Amino acid sequence: MGESAHQPRQSELGSDLLRIATAGSVDDGKSTLVGRLLYDTKSVLADQIDAVTRASVDKGLDGPDLSLLVDGLRAEREQGITIDVAYRYFATPGRSFVLADTPGHVQYTRNTVSGASTAQLVMLLVDARNGVVTQTRRHAAVMALLGVPRLVLAVNKIDLVDDPATVFAEISAEFAQITEVLGWSPDQVQAIPVSALHGDNVASRSANTPYYQGPSLIEHLESVPVVPDREPVGVRFPVQYVIRPRTAEYPDYRGYAGQVAAGRVSIGDEVVVLPSGVTTTVERIDTADGSLPTAHTGRSVTLILADDVDVSRGDVIAAVADAPEPVTQFSATVCWLGDKPLRPGARLLLKHGTRTTPVIVGSLDTRFDEQELRLADDPESLELNQIGRISVTTAEPVTADDYTVNRETGSFLIIDPQGGNTLAAGLVGDALSALHLRELV
């Protein structure tokens, strides 16, 4: 993560909270746009503005370079690109926002996947001078697979083209064709011509774009409905640590610490420990600040169970009513992030929740060509940044939901057992089936 990796809980920022992310190619102006959002919503301190202004003067610029409000890492500033995910928080009178600013360079696609995985809306930028490019199509495909409910196409640097009305219309039409194939309806996608540098159509509608009659970016962000991504599921609680203090005060204490990954848990709830299948009830919910009657998604707690059952790190405590079936074989859609290609028979590690287990890739069933928006069956390999459907066999049972049922417990990582590097981001089930694609012939 970047400088500010902590994401506040919904309760910390209010009930009307929108989680957004940026995506786009290098030099499309994402950092400048995010800096403009922070600046126009007065979400930065005066001394930060002064520091940015001084740094901009040192670079020979006439005005403040707002991208410096975002690219805080020295390596980012020196390269002039965003290289990590950084979370920013800002608010308007109508709504609070958590924004994940993600990299645009193809080398950091894995960071983009991470930043957009929890987003309810993604702002996808294109440079008006370049239009829709390879990385635009790739990012749109990734957002579709992740199930992002809404997109904003920000056609940036619109002030730098000779015929902005025609350019905006052509880019919007091309992007609309892509998003329709990927499964979005027209009301889920909003195209806006902007100039992040000058602030056109960011905080307010600009007189410089008379051909555009829609909302400004902030007006749109304030107005889109915040709805649950999917139907709620019962509690999913991956056990991170078993607490046995063995003190005179707590001679028999046995608690299971972790974070509520989905749903909510309350005292008295009937739960099942997976993969063993043993049922029990929740006797107490402890935190560092005392006990709670109920814990919601994202809350870190320690559960005390009524019965003395065998629970270890990597187990999942789930609601009895809709507990997923532990499996050792399943199909998944993955975005391959390794430099070396993925081939059938690869022996790797799979990390799901708090469980890490050896995994064998059994077959590569389908490759998704995100540029042509088609499918190819039985590929020989998956190369860097390619997306495909694979089958896997795990050494230990994995308690996972289908990604279309629940994002948090339907996603996983594939890891290099030697170096520990992340090789793939995976979604349990066939996420590709939700796309309106043709077979590649």
Salt bridges, closest charged atoms under 4 A:
GLU3 OE1 - ARG88 NH2 3.62
ASP16 OD1 - ARG95 NE 3.13
ASP40 OD1 - ARG36 NH1 3.46
ASP65 OD2 - LYS59 NZ 2.81
ASP127 OD2 - ARG129 NH2 2.82
ASP127 OD2 - LYS157 NZ 3.61
ASP159 OD2 - HIS198 NE2 3.48
GLU174 OE2 - ARG137 NH2 3.57
GLU219 OE1 - ARG205 NE 2.95
ASP229 OD2 - ARG19 NH2 3.72
ASP229 OD2 - ARG407 NE 3.85
ASP286 OD1 - ARG284 NE 2.92
ASP315 OD1 - ARG355 NH2 2.91
ASP322 OD1 - ARG236 NH1 3.21
GLU370 OE2 - ARG138 NE 3.43
GLU396 OE1 - ARG355 NH1 2.78
ASP401 OD2 - ARG236 NE 2.90
ASP430 OD1 - ARG389 NH1 2.98
